[in-house]
Amino acid sequence: METQQAIQQIRDACDAMSRELMKINPAIGSLGAPETQEKMYETVYRLTTDVETVKKAMLKLRKADDSPEL
């Protein structure tokens, strides 16, 4: 697998994870267990920020790979 293919595969997976994570927050509000809800909101937030960190790293890598050689 080429570098650009790997970057795209990772970005696609991150995009899919982001979409799925967005579905969780509305469901958390319906749990009816405040303590559990609080932990779930915190955990989903951390997961979301981690996924975004991976996406940003792939963007940076792609830009570095696209840079012309001197």
C-alpha positions in Angstrom: 0.0 0.0 0.0 1.3 3.4 -0.9 1.6 6.2 1.6 -1.2 8.3 0.1 -3.5 5.2 0.0 -2.7 4.5 3.7 -3.4 8.2 4.6 -6.7 8.1 2.7 -7.8 4.8 4.3 -7.1 6.2 7.8 -8.9 9.4 7.0 -11.9 7.5 5.7 -12.0 5.4 8.9 -11.8 8.5 11.0 -14.6 10.1 9.1 -16.8 7.1 9.7 -15.9 7.0 13.4 -16.7 10.7 13.7 -20.2 10.1 12.1 -20.9 7.2 14.4 -19.7 9.1 17.5 -22.2 11.9 16.6 -25.0 9.4 16.9 -24.1 8.5 20.5 -24.6 11.9 22.2 -28.4 12.1 21.6 -28.8 8.5 23.0 -26.8 9.3 26.1 -29.4 11.9 27.1 -32.0 9.2 27.2 -30.2 6.8 29.6 -31.8 8.3 32.7 -28.7 7.7 34.8 -26.9 11.0 35.5 -23.7 9.5 36.7 -23.4 7.1 33.8 -24.4 9.9 31.4 -21.6 12.2 32.7 -19.0 9.5 32.2 -20.3 8.7 28.8 -20.3 12.4 27.7 -16.7 12.7 28.9 -15.6 9.5 27.2 -17.3 10.3 23.9 -15.7 13.7 24.0 -12.2 12.2 24.5 -12.8 9.7 21.7 -13.9 12.5 19.4 -10.8 14.6 20.2 -8.6 11.6 19.6 -10.1 10.9 16.2 -9.7 14.5 15.3 -6.0 14.4 16.4 -5.5 11.4 14.0 -7.2 13.2 11.2 -5.0 16.3 11.7 -1.9 14.1 11.8 -2.9 12.6 8.5 -3.5 16.0 7.0 -0.1 17.2 8.1 1.5 14.0 6.7 -0.3 14.4 3.4 0.8 18.0 3.1 4.4 17.0 3.9 4.3 14.2 1.3 2.9 16.7 -1.3 5.7 19.2 -0.7 8.1 19.5 -3.7 11.5 18.1 -3.0 14.4 20.7 -3.0 
